[in-house]
Amino acid sequence: MKTFGQQVLILGGFYFIISFLLSLGISFIFRALNMIMFVAFMIMFMVLCFKRKYDFLTRFQNKFVKSSTYLFGLGVVQYFEILFITLPGIVYGYKASEAQYNGLEAPVVPLAYLQIVGYAYWSILCLALVFASYWNFRKRGH
């Protein structure tokens, strides 16, 4: 995989871990920090798209090879979450708010979609971690 793709996944993996840790708190401060981190992640992602690589991520990849492999997997999970959970949630929230503002009935929550995406999310998370472990401890030994 090219350096750009690896760094995109590592950036997503770092955001996955930070977002997970911030989601453990329930106060307003944790939610605000999580939103700030999301905005920072999106800005870093956009800059990476134009810059094509970050030197600090290159140094991290070279120094911590096994950790980078796990961050690749977590990055895949994070981008799946953004595309199939966060963005549809934003669209649904906007439509529900718009309906409430106009005095209409809120749209129905697509339960089948949520179940399928939930199963897919956990499956991808497990497969990513198993694959990263396989890559680190079996594949490199050959």
C-alpha positions, 0 to 999 in steps of 0.5 A: 500500500502506498504511503498516502493510503497507510497514513489515511488509515493510521490517522483514522486509527488514531481518531478511533482510539481518541473518539472511543476514549472520549465517548466513555465520559458523559458530561458536556465537556467530553462531548465538546472535546469529541466534536473538537477532535472530529473537526481536527480529524477532518482538517488533518484528513483534508490537509493529508489529501493535499500534502500526501504525507505527514512526516510525524506519521512516517516516523511513527510507522517506521518506529512502531511497525506492529502498532501501525498495523493495528491502527490500519485496521482501526482506521478501516473501522473508523472510515466505515463508521463515518460513512455508514453511521455518522453521515446517515445519522447527520442526515436523519437528524437534520430531517427529524429536526426539520420535520419537528420545526415544521410541525410534521411527524418525524421520519421513522428510524430505519431499524433494519438498516441500523441492525445490518450496519451494527452487525457489519461494524462489529464484524469488520472490527473483529476481522480487522483486529484478527487480520492485524494480529495475523499480519504481525505475528504469523505473516512477518515470521515467514 
